[in-house]
Amino acid sequence: MSPLKVAIRDYAHTRALKDGTIAPEGCELDFVEVEPIHRAFAPMVRELRYDVSELAVATLLQAVEAGRPLVALPVVLHGNHHHRSIWTWGSGLAPADLRGRRVGVRAYSQTTGLWVRGMLSDTYGVAAQDITWVTTEGPHVASAEEPANVERTDAGLVDLLRTGDLAAVVMGARSADHVDELVPLLPDWKARQEEHVRRHGWIPVNHLAVVRRDLLETRPDAVRALYRALARGIDEARPQTPRTIRDEVVRYGVTDTLLATLDTAIRHAREQQVIRSAMTAESLFADFTKYVAES
């Protein structure tokens, strides 16, 4: 059997698979390094370039809607809170001030943006449709349509924020920390994320593992072995006491928590017109349950 071509980022919980310390029984893995990992998403959903790939949740939902032959595994590779993922230039703006304004985000279908818009809507009553979203990239799924309040720009989003053309930008804290003038829109972001966990019991999921449908149908044993190896990597990398948010969110298995998290992501995606079709989190794992979990 040929090795499985895999595009997964180097995390603490995937490192043992990538260096061969953990090996799936009966199959070999050929890892392809893609940095940043989101550059693997379009080739996966458009060309099926890999047998196994990391994939963002919003891209997965659009791929399912488009009928792309991909199957989600219940393996959370990456996630985080996003109360500190929207930034302003200096201080003084409140979420309500974003109504009628322009906000930058790399792509409208970016999962971080999905969670930020969901938070703005659910917590502050600011709907995605109240804002013009200025983007530098289109969706990874070629057939996905963007709503009318999405614009494209060739300019840098931070530059547009600096000149006042944008009211805020969506980006991860690691990127934003390199620009001293950027200030979180929510100064109480830490308290907000703690409140979110108390209220909902979960942390937003950004990336899952997916496989090609034909691989699952023709080599279910290989997918089963891969899943078990990913799960073992997570177990062995997890500290006894979680030290970071990522330690807490990385998990495996079709659990009530994962389903609740993804059902919320689906609701956000439909409200924001990232997808238009009805679906459920449970349906995302129907093929995994059929070919892997029940075998």
C-alpha positions in Angstrom: 0.0 0.0 0.0 1.3 3.5 -0.8 2.0 5.9 2.0 -0.8 8.4 3.0 0.1 11.9 2.0 -0.6 14.1 5.0 -0.7 17.9 5.5 -0.9 18.6 9.2 0.9 21.3 11.1 3.6 20.6 13.6 2.0 20.7 17.1 3.0 19.1 20.3 0.2 16.5 19.8 1.2 15.7 16.2 5.0 15.8 16.6 5.3 12.1 17.6 3.5 11.1 14.4 5.6 13.3 12.3 8.9 12.1 13.7 7.8 8.4 13.6 7.7 7.9 17.4 4.0 7.0 16.9 3.2 5.0 13.8 -0.3 3.9 12.6 -0.5 0.2 12.4 -0.3 -1.1 8.8 0.2 2.2 7.0 2.9 4.7 6.4 2.6 8.5 6.5 4.2 10.9 4.1 4.1 14.3 5.7 4.0 17.4 3.4 5.1 20.6 5.2 2.8 23.6 4.4 3.4 26.8 6.3 1.2 28.5 7.1 -1.1 25.5 7.2 -4.1 27.4 5.8 -2.3 27.2 2.4 -3.1 23.5 2.4 -6.8 24.1 2.6 -7.6 25.2 -0.9 -5.6 22.4 -2.5 -7.3 19.9 -0.3 -10.9 21.0 -1.0 -10.4 21.8 -4.7 -7.9 19.2 -5.9 -8.0 16.5 -3.1 -4.2 16.9 -3.1 -3.7 15.1 0.2 -5.1 11.9 1.6 -5.3 13.5 5.1 -5.3 17.2 5.9 -5.8 19.6 8.7 -8.9 21.8 7.7 -10.5 24.8 9.2 -14.1 24.4 10.4 -15.6 27.1 8.1 -13.9 25.6 5.1 -15.1 22.1 6.1 -18.7 23.4 6.3 -18.4 25.1 2.8 -16.8 21.9 1.4 -19.7 19.7 2.8 -22.2 22.1 1.3 -20.4 22.0 -2.1 -20.4 18.2 -2.0 -16.7 17.8 -1.9 -15.7 14.2 -1.1 -14.1 14.8 2.3 -14.9 13.2 5.6 -14.3 14.8 9.0 -12.5 13.0 11.8 -13.4 14.0 15.3 -9.9 15.1 16.0 -9.5 18.7 17.2 -6.1 19.9 16.1 -6.4 23.6 17.0 -8.8 26.0 18.7 -8.8 29.0 20.9 -11.0 31.8 22.3 -11.5 34.7 20.0 -12.5 37.6 22.3 -8.9 38.9 21.7 -9.0 38.3 17.9 -10.4 41.7 16.9 -8.3 44.8 17.2 -8.5 48.6 16.9 -5.9 51.3 16.3 -5.7 52.9 19.7 -8.7 52.7 22.1 -12.2 54.1 22.4 -14.3 51.9 20.2 -17.0 49.6 21.6 -18.6 46.7 19.7 -21.7 48.8 18.9 -19.5 51.4 17.2 -18.7 48.8 14.4 -22.2 49.1 13.0 -22.0 50.7 9.5 -18.2 50.6 9.6 -15.6 48.6 7.7 -13.7 45.7 9.4 -10.8 43.8 7.9 -10.3 40.0 7.9 -8.1 37.8 5.8 -11.0 36.0 4.3 -14.7 36.1 5.1 -14.7 32.3 5.4 -11.8 32.3 7.8 -12.8 30.4 10.9 -11.4 33.0 13.4 -13.6 35.6 11.6 -16.6 33.2 11.9 -16.2 33.0 15.7 -15.5 36.7 16.1 -18.7 37.6 14.1 -20.7 35.0 16.1 -19.4 36.6 19.4 -20.3 40.1 18.2 -23.8 39.0 17.3 -24.6 36.7 20.3 -23.1 38.9 23.0 -23.4 42.5 21.6 -26.2 42.3 19.1 -24.0 43.4 16.2 -24.9 41.2 13.3 -22.4 40.3 10.5 -24.8 42.2 8.1 -24.3 45.4 10.1 -20.6 45.6 9.0 -18.7 45.8 5.7 -16.0 43.1 5.7 -12.9 43.9 3.8 -10.8 40.9 2.8 -7.6 40.1 1.1 -8.5 36.5 0.0 -11.5 34.6 -1.2 -12.9 31.3 0.1 -10.9 28.1 -0.2 -14.0 26.4 -1.7 -14.1 27.8 -5.2 -17.9 27.6 -5.5 -18.6 29.3 -2.2 -20.4 32.6 -2.6 -19.7 35.7 -0.4 -22.5 38.0 0.8 -22.9 41.4 -0.7 -21.3 43.2 2.3 -17.8 41.6 1.6 -15.2 43.6 -0.3 -11.7 42.6 -1.5 -8.6 44.8 -1.2 -5.0 44.5 -2.3 -3.8 46.7 0.6 -2.5 45.5 3.9 -5.3 45.4 6.5 -3.1 46.9 9.3 -2.2 49.7 6.9 -5.9 50.4 6.2 -6.6 50.4 9.9 -3.7 52.8 10.5 -5.1 55.3 8.0 -8.7 55.0 9.3 -10.1 53.2 6.3 -11.0 50.3 8.7 -12.5 50.5 12.2 -11.0 47.2 13.3 -9.2 44.1 12.0 -9.6 40.4 12.8 -6.3 38.6 13.5 -4.8 36.3 16.0 -3.0 37.7 19.1 0.4 36.4 17.9 0.3 38.5 14.8 -1.3 41.5 16.5 1.3 41.6 19.3 4.0 42.7 16.8 2.2 46.0 16.3 2.3 48.1 19.4 -0.6 50.4 18.5 -3.1 47.6 18.1 -5.5 47.4 21.1 -8.1 44.7 21.7 -11.6 45.8 20.9 -12.7 44.1 24.1 -10.4 45.3 27.0 -12.1 42.7 29.3 -11.4 39.9 26.8 -10.0 37.6 29.5 -13.0 37.9 31.7 -15.3 37.4 28.7 -13.6 34.1 27.6 -13.8 32.8 31.2 -17.5 33.7 31.2 -18.0 31.9 27.9 -16.5 28.7 29.3 -18.7 28.9 32.4 -21.8 29.5 30.3 -21.2 27.1 27.4 -18.6 24.6 28.6 -16.5 24.7 25.5 -13.7 26.5 23.7 -14.1 27.4 20.0 -12.7 24.8 17.6 -10.7 26.1 14.6 -9.2 23.0 12.8 -10.1 19.4 12.5 -8.5 16.5 10.6 -10.2 15.3 7.4 -9.6 12.5 5.0 -10.6 11.8 1.4 -13.8 9.9 1.1 -12.3 7.4 -1.3 -9.6 6.6 1.2 -12.1 6.0 3.9 -14.2 3.7 1.6 -11.3 1.7 0.2 -8.9 1.6 3.2 -11.0 2.0 6.3 -8.4 0.1 8.3 -5.8 2.7 7.4 -8.1 5.5 8.5 -8.9 3.7 11.7 -5.2 3.3 12.4 -4.5 6.9 11.6 -7.3 8.0 14.0 -6.0 5.9 16.8 -2.5 7.3 16.2 -3.7 10.9 16.3 -5.6 10.1 19.5 -2.5 8.5 21.1 -0.5 11.6 20.1 -3.0 13.8 21.9 -3.1 11.6 25.0 0.7 11.5 25.2 1.2 15.2 24.7 -1.5 16.4 27.1 -0.1 17.6 30.4 -1.8 16.3 33.6 -2.8 19.9 34.3 -3.7 21.9 31.2 -1.4 24.9 31.0 -2.9 26.7 28.0 -6.2 27.1 26.2 -4.9 24.9 23.5 -4.2 22.1 26.0 -7.9 22.2 26.9 -9.4 22.4 23.4 -7.3 19.6 21.7 -9.4 16.5 22.0 -10.7 13.5 20.0 -13.9 11.5 19.8 -17.5 12.4 19.0 -18.5 14.0 22.3 -21.4 16.1 23.4 -19.0 19.0 23.8 -17.6 18.7 20.3 -21.1 18.5 18.8 -22.3 21.5 20.8 -19.3 23.5 19.7 -19.7 22.6 16.0 -23.5 23.1 16.0 -22.8 26.6 17.2 -20.3 27.1 14.4 -22.9 25.9 11.9 -25.5 28.3 13.3 -23.0 31.2 13.0 -22.1 30.1 9.5 -25.7 30.1 8.3 -26.5 33.4 10.0 -23.4 35.0 8.4 -24.1 33.4 4.9 -20.9 31.5 5.0 -23.1 28.6 4.2 -26.8 28.5 3.1 -27.6 24.8 3.7 -28.9 23.2 6.8 -26.6 20.6 8.4 -25.8 19.3 11.9 -22.5 18.5 13.7 -23.6 14.9 14.0 -24.0 14.6 10.2 -20.4 15.7 9.8 -19.2 12.5 11.5 -21.7 10.1 10.0 -19.2 8.5 7.7 -16.6 8.3 10.5 -19.2 6.6 12.7 -20.1 4.2 9.8 -16.6 3.2 8.7 -14.4 3.8 11.8 -16.1 4.0 15.1 -18.4 1.0 14.5 -15.8 -1.2 13.0 
